Amino acid sequence: MSGRDRSHPIDRDMTRMERETLETVRGIVIPLGWAEDGTVTTVGISGFDERDFLISSPDRLDRWISLLRKEVEVVGVVTGAVQGLQTIRVSDYRVLEKGEQQ
């Protein structure tokens, strides 16, 4: 066997987020902050487990605004608290179907 790295290619190519601990959260997308004109500026997840999370992807705010009040399952890295809320860096999400079990 040569000294070359023989680890699985997926393991070698993992992003930093994938190496960190991913957590799955289910809940409802909610507004958390507003501009003076009433425009939503910050969104989060109100978890079915009664934990709330701030979504930390401001570059994708329009996508999250379109999901307000929808039930979702998100996968991401939970980081430190901002204004008393845990923050989640979302790597993937899906909208839950009506009646889908928690």
C-alpha positions in Angstrom: 0.0 0.0 0.0 1.4 3.4 -0.9 1.4 6.4 1.3 -1.4 8.0 -0.6 -4.6 8.9 1.2 -7.1 6.0 0.7 -10.0 7.5 2.6 -13.3 7.6 0.9 -13.6 10.6 -1.5 -16.7 11.9 0.2 -14.8 12.0 3.5 -11.9 13.9 2.0 -14.3 16.4 0.3 -16.5 17.2 3.3 -17.1 20.8 3.9 -16.5 22.5 7.3 -20.3 22.4 8.0 -20.4 18.7 7.3 -17.5 18.0 9.7 -19.4 20.0 12.4 -22.3 18.4 14.1 -25.5 18.7 12.0 -28.8 18.9 13.8 -32.3 18.4 12.4 -35.0 20.8 13.6 -38.7 20.6 12.8 -40.9 23.6 13.2 -42.6 26.7 11.7 -40.8 29.5 9.9 -41.6 32.7 11.8 -40.6 36.4 11.4 -38.3 37.6 14.1 -37.4 41.2 13.0 -38.9 44.0 11.0 -37.8 47.2 9.4 -39.6 50.4 10.2 -41.8 50.0 7.1 -43.0 46.5 8.3 -40.7 44.5 6.0 -39.5 41.2 7.6 -35.7 41.5 8.1 -35.0 38.4 10.2 -36.6 34.9 10.2 -36.3 31.9 12.4 -37.8 28.5 13.3 -40.2 28.0 16.1 -39.4 24.3 16.8 -42.0 21.7 17.6 -39.8 20.9 20.6 -40.3 24.4 21.9 -36.8 25.7 21.0 -36.5 28.7 18.8 -33.7 29.3 16.3 -32.5 32.4 14.3 -31.8 31.4 10.7 -28.4 32.8 9.8 -28.5 33.1 6.0 -29.4 36.7 5.3 -28.4 36.3 1.7 -31.4 33.9 1.3 -33.9 36.0 3.2 -36.4 36.1 0.2 -36.5 32.3 0.2 -37.3 32.1 3.9 -39.9 34.9 3.7 -41.7 32.8 1.1 -41.9 30.0 3.7 -43.3 32.1 6.6 -45.8 30.1 8.6 -45.0 26.9 6.8 -43.9 23.7 8.6 -40.3 22.8 7.7 -37.6 20.4 8.6 -34.1 22.0 8.5 -30.7 20.5 8.8 -27.8 22.7 9.9 -25.2 23.6 12.5 -26.5 25.1 15.7 -24.2 27.9 16.9 -24.1 30.4 19.7 -27.0 32.5 20.8 -27.9 35.9 19.3 -30.3 38.0 21.3 -31.2 35.0 23.4 -31.9 32.7 20.5 -29.7 29.8 19.2 -28.6 30.4 15.6 -28.8 27.7 13.0 -26.7 27.7 9.7 -29.1 25.8 7.4 -27.5 23.4 5.0 -30.7 21.8 3.8 -34.4 22.0 4.3 -37.7 20.7 3.2 -41.3 21.8 3.6 -43.3 19.3 5.6 -46.5 17.9 4.0 -49.8 18.5 5.8 -50.4 15.9 8.4 -46.8 14.7 8.3 -45.8 13.3 11.7 -43.3 15.1 13.8 
